[in-house]
């Protein structure tokens, strides 16, 4: 990561890492969005618990 990201909050670093991972795997954007909805719902349940 560059210096700008070194000082970024953890959630920004994670978002950048996830974007890079998804783009490197050349996944269909529609599939990525559907998968992210599932991931988001899962983590929201964990947060509520």
HTML snippet that shows the backbone in 3Dmol.js (N, CA, C, O; Angstrom):
<script src="https://3Dmol.org/build/3Dmol-min.js"></script>
<div id="view" style="width:600px;height:400px;position:relative"></div>
<script>
const pdb = `
ATOM      1  N   UNK A   1       0.841  -1.191   0.000  1.00  0.00           N
ATOM      2  CA  UNK A   1       0.000   0.000   0.000  1.00  0.00           C
ATOM      3  C   UNK A   1       0.880   1.246   0.000  1.00  0.00           C
ATOM      4  O   UNK A   1       2.011   1.238   0.485  1.00  0.00           O
ATOM      5  N   UNK A   2       0.335   2.287  -0.547  1.00  0.00           N
ATOM      6  CA  UNK A   2       1.116   3.518  -0.562  1.00  0.00           C
ATOM      7  C   UNK A   2       0.951   4.268   0.756  1.00  0.00           C
ATOM      8  O   UNK A   2       0.164   3.854   1.608  1.00  0.00           O
ATOM      9  N   UNK A   3       1.679   5.358   0.931  1.00  0.00           N
ATOM     10  CA  UNK A   3       1.654   6.114   2.179  1.00  0.00           C
ATOM     11  C   UNK A   3       0.266   6.623   2.526  1.00  0.00           C
ATOM     12  O   UNK A   3      -0.089   6.672   3.703  1.00  0.00           O
ATOM     13  N   UNK A   4      -0.526   7.001   1.539  1.00  0.00           N
ATOM     14  CA  UNK A   4      -1.869   7.503   1.807  1.00  0.00           C
ATOM     15  C   UNK A   4      -2.705   6.428   2.481  1.00  0.00           C
ATOM     16  O   UNK A   4      -3.416   6.711   3.445  1.00  0.00           O
ATOM     17  N   UNK A   5      -2.632   5.208   1.991  1.00  0.00           N
ATOM     18  CA  UNK A   5      -3.400   4.125   2.591  1.00  0.00           C
ATOM     19  C   UNK A   5      -2.818   3.660   3.917  1.00  0.00           C
ATOM     20  O   UNK A   5      -3.554   3.160   4.768  1.00  0.00           O
ATOM     21  N   UNK A   6      -1.536   3.813   4.108  1.00  0.00           N
ATOM     22  CA  UNK A   6      -0.936   3.418   5.376  1.00  0.00           C
ATOM     23  C   UNK A   6      -1.573   4.158   6.542  1.00  0.00           C
ATOM     24  O   UNK A   6      -1.677   3.615   7.642  1.00  0.00           O
ATOM     25  N   UNK A   7      -1.994   5.380   6.308  1.00  0.00           N
ATOM     26  CA  UNK A   7      -2.584   6.202   7.356  1.00  0.00           C
ATOM     27  C   UNK A   7      -4.110   6.179   7.346  1.00  0.00           C
ATOM     28  O   UNK A   7      -4.749   6.845   8.161  1.00  0.00           O
ATOM     29  N   UNK A   8      -4.686   5.427   6.437  1.00  0.00           N
ATOM     30  CA  UNK A   8      -6.144   5.371   6.319  1.00  0.00           C
ATOM     31  C   UNK A   8      -6.737   4.494   7.413  1.00  0.00           C
ATOM     32  O   UNK A   8      -6.058   3.621   7.953  1.00  0.00           O
ATOM     33  N   UNK A   9      -8.009   4.728   7.739  1.00  0.00           N
ATOM     34  CA  UNK A   9      -8.695   3.855   8.703  1.00  0.00           C
ATOM     35  C   UNK A   9      -8.743   2.412   8.192  1.00  0.00           C
ATOM     36  O   UNK A   9      -8.672   2.167   6.987  1.00  0.00           O
ATOM     37  N   UNK A  10      -8.862   1.478   9.108  1.00  0.00           N
ATOM     38  CA  UNK A  10      -8.851   0.057   8.741  1.00  0.00           C
ATOM     39  C   UNK A  10      -9.952  -0.302   7.752  1.00  0.00           C
ATOM     40  O   UNK A  10      -9.726  -1.120   6.860  1.00  0.00           O
ATOM     41  N   UNK A  11     -11.140   0.290   7.886  1.00  0.00           N
ATOM     42  CA  UNK A  11     -12.223  -0.078   6.972  1.00  0.00           C
ATOM     43  C   UNK A  11     -11.937   0.376   5.540  1.00  0.00           C
ATOM     44  O   UNK A  11     -12.398  -0.251   4.586  1.00  0.00           O
ATOM     45  N   UNK A  12     -11.187   1.454   5.390  1.00  0.00           N
ATOM     46  CA  UNK A  12     -10.796   1.906   4.048  1.00  0.00           C
ATOM     47  C   UNK A  12      -9.770   0.945   3.461  1.00  0.00           C
ATOM     48  O   UNK A  12      -9.865   0.569   2.293  1.00  0.00           O
ATOM     49  N   UNK A  13      -8.794   0.549   4.264  1.00  0.00           N
ATOM     50  CA  UNK A  13      -7.787  -0.416   3.795  1.00  0.00           C
ATOM     51  C   UNK A  13      -8.455  -1.719   3.371  1.00  0.00           C
ATOM     52  O   UNK A  13      -8.112  -2.295   2.338  1.00  0.00           O
ATOM     53  N   UNK A  14      -9.413  -2.179   4.179  1.00  0.00           N
ATOM     54  CA  UNK A  14     -10.119  -3.414   3.860  1.00  0.00           C
ATOM     55  C   UNK A  14     -10.900  -3.272   2.560  1.00  0.00           C
ATOM     56  O   UNK A  14     -10.888  -4.177   1.725  1.00  0.00           O
ATOM     57  N   UNK A  15     -11.574  -2.149   2.388  1.00  0.00           N
ATOM     58  CA  UNK A  15     -12.342  -1.925   1.169  1.00  0.00           C
ATOM     59  C   UNK A  15     -11.437  -1.946  -0.056  1.00  0.00           C
ATOM     60  O   UNK A  15     -11.781  -2.551  -1.072  1.00  0.00           O
ATOM     61  N   UNK A  16     -10.300  -1.300   0.030  1.00  0.00           N
ATOM     62  CA  UNK A  16      -9.359  -1.276  -1.097  1.00  0.00           C
ATOM     63  C   UNK A  16      -8.857  -2.689  -1.393  1.00  0.00           C
ATOM     64  O   UNK A  16      -8.779  -3.087  -2.555  1.00  0.00           O
ATOM     65  N   UNK A  17      -8.519  -3.442  -0.355  1.00  0.00           N
ATOM     66  CA  UNK A  17      -8.067  -4.824  -0.544  1.00  0.00           C
ATOM     67  C   UNK A  17      -9.145  -5.676  -1.203  1.00  0.00           C
ATOM     68  O   UNK A  17      -8.858  -6.457  -2.110  1.00  0.00           O
ATOM     69  N   UNK A  18     -10.386  -5.522  -0.746  1.00  0.00           N
ATOM     70  CA  UNK A  18     -11.474  -6.305  -1.328  1.00  0.00           C
ATOM     71  C   UNK A  18     -11.714  -5.931  -2.783  1.00  0.00           C
ATOM     72  O   UNK A  18     -11.920  -6.808  -3.623  1.00  0.00           O
ATOM     73  N   UNK A  19     -11.690  -4.651  -3.086  1.00  0.00           N
ATOM     74  CA  UNK A  19     -11.867  -4.208  -4.476  1.00  0.00           C
ATOM     75  C   UNK A  19     -10.777  -4.802  -5.355  1.00  0.00           C
ATOM     76  O   UNK A  19     -11.063  -5.311  -6.439  1.00  0.00           O
ATOM     77  N   UNK A  20      -9.556  -4.743  -4.907  1.00  0.00           N
ATOM     78  CA  UNK A  20      -8.442  -5.297  -5.690  1.00  0.00           C
ATOM     79  C   UNK A  20      -8.622  -6.796  -5.901  1.00  0.00           C
ATOM     80  O   UNK A  20      -8.432  -7.294  -7.011  1.00  0.00           O
ATOM     81  N   UNK A  21      -8.983  -7.510  -4.852  1.00  0.00           N
ATOM     82  CA  UNK A  21      -9.177  -8.955  -4.947  1.00  0.00           C
ATOM     83  C   UNK A  21     -10.282  -9.292  -5.940  1.00  0.00           C
ATOM     84  O   UNK A  21     -10.121 -10.180  -6.778  1.00  0.00           O
ATOM     85  N   UNK A  22     -11.390  -8.592  -5.845  1.00  0.00           N
ATOM     86  CA  UNK A  22     -12.512  -8.870  -6.744  1.00  0.00           C
ATOM     87  C   UNK A  22     -12.182  -8.507  -8.184  1.00  0.00           C
ATOM     88  O   UNK A  22     -12.557  -9.237  -9.102  1.00  0.00           O
ATOM     89  N   UNK A  23     -11.495  -7.404  -8.399  1.00  0.00           N
ATOM     90  CA  UNK A  23     -11.135  -7.002  -9.762  1.00  0.00           C
ATOM     91  C   UNK A  23     -10.097  -7.938 -10.369  1.00  0.00           C
ATOM     92  O   UNK A  23     -10.160  -8.241 -11.561  1.00  0.00           O
ATOM     93  N   UNK A  24      -9.139  -8.400  -9.559  1.00  0.00           N
ATOM     94  CA  UNK A  24      -8.107  -9.318 -10.063  1.00  0.00           C
ATOM     95  C   UNK A  24      -8.714 -10.628 -10.532  1.00  0.00           C
ATOM     96  O   UNK A  24      -8.193 -11.265 -11.448  1.00  0.00           O
ATOM     97  N   UNK A  25      -9.815 -11.034  -9.908  1.00  0.00           N
ATOM     98  CA  UNK A  25     -10.455 -12.297 -10.275  1.00  0.00           C
ATOM     99  C   UNK A  25     -11.462 -12.142 -11.408  1.00  0.00           C
ATOM    100  O   UNK A  25     -12.111 -13.108 -11.811  1.00  0.00           O
ATOM    101  N   UNK A  26     -11.588 -10.912 -11.922  1.00  0.00           N
ATOM    102  CA  UNK A  26     -12.432 -10.626 -13.074  1.00  0.00           C
ATOM    103  C   UNK A  26     -13.835 -11.218 -12.933  1.00  0.00           C
ATOM    104  O   UNK A  26     -14.349 -11.861 -13.849  1.00  0.00           O
ATOM    105  N   UNK A  27     -14.433 -10.990 -11.785  1.00  0.00           N
ATOM    106  CA  UNK A  27     -15.779 -11.475 -11.521  1.00  0.00           C
ATOM    107  C   UNK A  27     -16.811 -10.518 -12.116  1.00  0.00           C
ATOM    108  O   UNK A  27     -16.568  -9.318 -12.241  1.00  0.00           O
ATOM    109  N   UNK A  28     -17.945 -11.064 -12.472  1.00  0.00           N
ATOM    110  CA  UNK A  28     -19.017 -10.237 -13.015  1.00  0.00           C
ATOM    111  C   UNK A  28     -19.518  -9.290 -11.927  1.00  0.00           C
ATOM    112  O   UNK A  28     -19.805  -9.728 -10.813  1.00  0.00           O
ATOM    113  N   UNK A  29     -19.626  -8.006 -12.235  1.00  0.00           N
ATOM    114  CA  UNK A  29     -20.085  -7.042 -11.229  1.00  0.00           C
ATOM    115  C   UNK A  29     -21.416  -7.427 -10.574  1.00  0.00           C
ATOM    116  O   UNK A  29     -21.586  -7.233  -9.370  1.00  0.00           O
ATOM    117  N   UNK A  30     -22.346  -7.962 -11.340  1.00  0.00           N
ATOM    118  CA  UNK A  30     -23.640  -8.357 -10.767  1.00  0.00           C
ATOM    119  C   UNK A  30     -23.464  -9.462  -9.725  1.00  0.00           C
ATOM    120  O   UNK A  30     -24.133  -9.454  -8.692  1.00  0.00           O
ATOM    121  N   UNK A  31     -22.563 -10.414  -9.996  1.00  0.00           N
ATOM    122  CA  UNK A  31     -22.295 -11.488  -9.032  1.00  0.00           C
ATOM    123  C   UNK A  31     -21.635 -10.945  -7.776  1.00  0.00           C
ATOM    124  O   UNK A  31     -21.952 -11.370  -6.666  1.00  0.00           O
ATOM    125  N   UNK A  32     -20.722 -10.008  -7.954  1.00  0.00           N
ATOM    126  CA  UNK A  32     -20.038  -9.391  -6.807  1.00  0.00           C
ATOM    127  C   UNK A  32     -21.052  -8.681  -5.924  1.00  0.00           C
ATOM    128  O   UNK A  32     -21.025  -8.834  -4.702  1.00  0.00           O
ATOM    129  N   UNK A  33     -21.936  -7.914  -6.522  1.00  0.00           N
ATOM    130  CA  UNK A  33     -22.933  -7.179  -5.743  1.00  0.00           C
ATOM    131  C   UNK A  33     -23.871  -8.113  -4.992  1.00  0.00           C
ATOM    132  O   UNK A  33     -24.221  -7.844  -3.843  1.00  0.00           O
ATOM    133  N   UNK A  34     -24.279  -9.196  -5.620  1.00  0.00           N
ATOM    134  CA  UNK A  34     -25.132 -10.178  -4.940  1.00  0.00           C
ATOM    135  C   UNK A  34     -24.394 -10.814  -3.768  1.00  0.00           C
ATOM    136  O   UNK A  34     -24.959 -10.981  -2.687  1.00  0.00           O
ATOM    137  N   UNK A  35     -23.145 -11.163  -3.983  1.00  0.00           N
ATOM    138  CA  UNK A  35     -22.346 -11.766  -2.922  1.00  0.00           C
ATOM    139  C   UNK A  35     -22.133 -10.795  -1.769  1.00  0.00           C
ATOM    140  O   UNK A  35     -22.191 -11.184  -0.603  1.00  0.00           O
ATOM    141  N   UNK A  36     -21.886  -9.530  -2.097  1.00  0.00           N
ATOM    142  CA  UNK A  36     -21.673  -8.529  -1.055  1.00  0.00           C
ATOM    143  C   UNK A  36     -22.936  -8.305  -0.219  1.00  0.00           C
ATOM    144  O   UNK A  36     -22.840  -8.018   0.974  1.00  0.00           O
ATOM    145  N   UNK A  37     -24.107  -8.432  -0.825  1.00  0.00           N
ATOM    146  CA  UNK A  37     -25.355  -8.327  -0.065  1.00  0.00           C
ATOM    147  C   UNK A  37     -25.430  -9.439   0.982  1.00  0.00           C
ATOM    148  O   UNK A  37     -25.849  -9.201   2.115  1.00  0.00           O
ATOM    149  N   UNK A  38     -25.027 -10.641   0.605  1.00  0.00           N
ATOM    150  CA  UNK A  38     -25.033 -11.775   1.530  1.00  0.00           C
ATOM    151  C   UNK A  38     -24.025 -11.549   2.648  1.00  0.00           C
ATOM    152  O   UNK A  38     -24.323 -11.782   3.820  1.00  0.00           O
ATOM    153  N   UNK A  39     -22.840 -11.099   2.283  1.00  0.00           N
ATOM    154  CA  UNK A  39     -21.790 -10.835   3.276  1.00  0.00           C
ATOM    155  C   UNK A  39     -22.250  -9.751   4.240  1.00  0.00           C
ATOM    156  O   UNK A  39     -22.081  -9.885   5.452  1.00  0.00           O
ATOM    157  N   UNK A  40     -22.824  -8.687   3.717  1.00  0.00           N
ATOM    158  CA  UNK A  40     -23.295  -7.585   4.555  1.00  0.00           C
ATOM    159  C   UNK A  40     -24.358  -8.066   5.531  1.00  0.00           C
ATOM    160  O   UNK A  40     -24.303  -7.741   6.717  1.00  0.00           O
ATOM    161  N   UNK A  41     -25.320  -8.833   5.048  1.00  0.00           N
ATOM    162  CA  UNK A  41     -26.377  -9.355   5.912  1.00  0.00           C
ATOM    163  C   UNK A  41     -25.793 -10.234   7.018  1.00  0.00           C
ATOM    164  O   UNK A  41     -26.226 -10.164   8.168  1.00  0.00           O
ATOM    165  N   UNK A  42     -24.820 -11.052   6.669  1.00  0.00           N
ATOM    166  CA  UNK A  42     -24.185 -11.934   7.652  1.00  0.00           C
ATOM    167  C   UNK A  42     -23.493 -11.126   8.747  1.00  0.00           C
ATOM    168  O   UNK A  42     -23.640 -11.429   9.931  1.00  0.00           O
ATOM    169  N   UNK A  43     -22.749 -10.114   8.360  1.00  0.00           N
ATOM    170  CA  UNK A  43     -22.036  -9.324   9.347  1.00  0.00           C
ATOM    171  C   UNK A  43     -22.979  -8.443  10.163  1.00  0.00           C
ATOM    172  O   UNK A  43     -22.698  -8.155  11.326  1.00  0.00           O
ATOM    173  N   UNK A  44     -24.082  -8.015   9.575  1.00  0.00           N
ATOM    174  CA  UNK A  44     -25.069  -7.255  10.335  1.00  0.00           C
ATOM    175  C   UNK A  44     -25.691  -8.139  11.417  1.00  0.00           C
ATOM    176  O   UNK A  44     -25.937  -7.674  12.530  1.00  0.00           O
ATOM    177  N   UNK A  45     -25.947  -9.407  11.099  1.00  0.00           N
ATOM    178  CA  UNK A  45     -26.470 -10.336  12.113  1.00  0.00           C
ATOM    179  C   UNK A  45     -25.461 -10.533  13.228  1.00  0.00           C
ATOM    180  O   UNK A  45     -25.832 -10.569  14.401  1.00  0.00           O
ATOM    181  N   UNK A  46     -24.193 -10.662  12.877  1.00  0.00           N
ATOM    182  CA  UNK A  46     -23.147 -10.849  13.887  1.00  0.00           C
ATOM    183  C   UNK A  46     -23.006  -9.613  14.772  1.00  0.00           C
ATOM    184  O   UNK A  46     -22.731  -9.725  15.966  1.00  0.00           O
ATOM    185  N   UNK A  47     -23.192  -8.446  14.186  1.00  0.00           N
ATOM    186  CA  UNK A  47     -23.087  -7.197  14.941  1.00  0.00           C
ATOM    187  C   UNK A  47     -24.246  -7.053  15.910  1.00  0.00           C
ATOM    188  O   UNK A  47     -24.078  -6.545  17.019  1.00  0.00           O
ATOM    189  N   UNK A  48     -25.424  -7.501  15.493  1.00  0.00           N
ATOM    190  CA  UNK A  48     -26.627  -7.378  16.321  1.00  0.00           C
ATOM    191  C   UNK A  48     -26.615  -8.360  17.498  1.00  0.00           C
ATOM    192  O   UNK A  48     -27.255  -8.127  18.523  1.00  0.00           O
ATOM    193  N   UNK A  49     -25.887  -9.442  17.333  1.00  0.00           N
ATOM    194  CA  UNK A  49     -25.867 -10.485  18.380  1.00  0.00           C
ATOM    195  C   UNK A  49     -25.136 -10.050  19.629  1.00  0.00           C
ATOM    196  O   UNK A  49     -25.039 -10.817  20.586  1.00  0.00           O
TER     197      UNK A  49
END
`;
const viewer = $3Dmol.createViewer("view");
viewer.addModel(pdb, "pdb");
viewer.setStyle({}, {cartoon: {color: "spectrum"}});
viewer.zoomTo();
viewer.render();
</script>
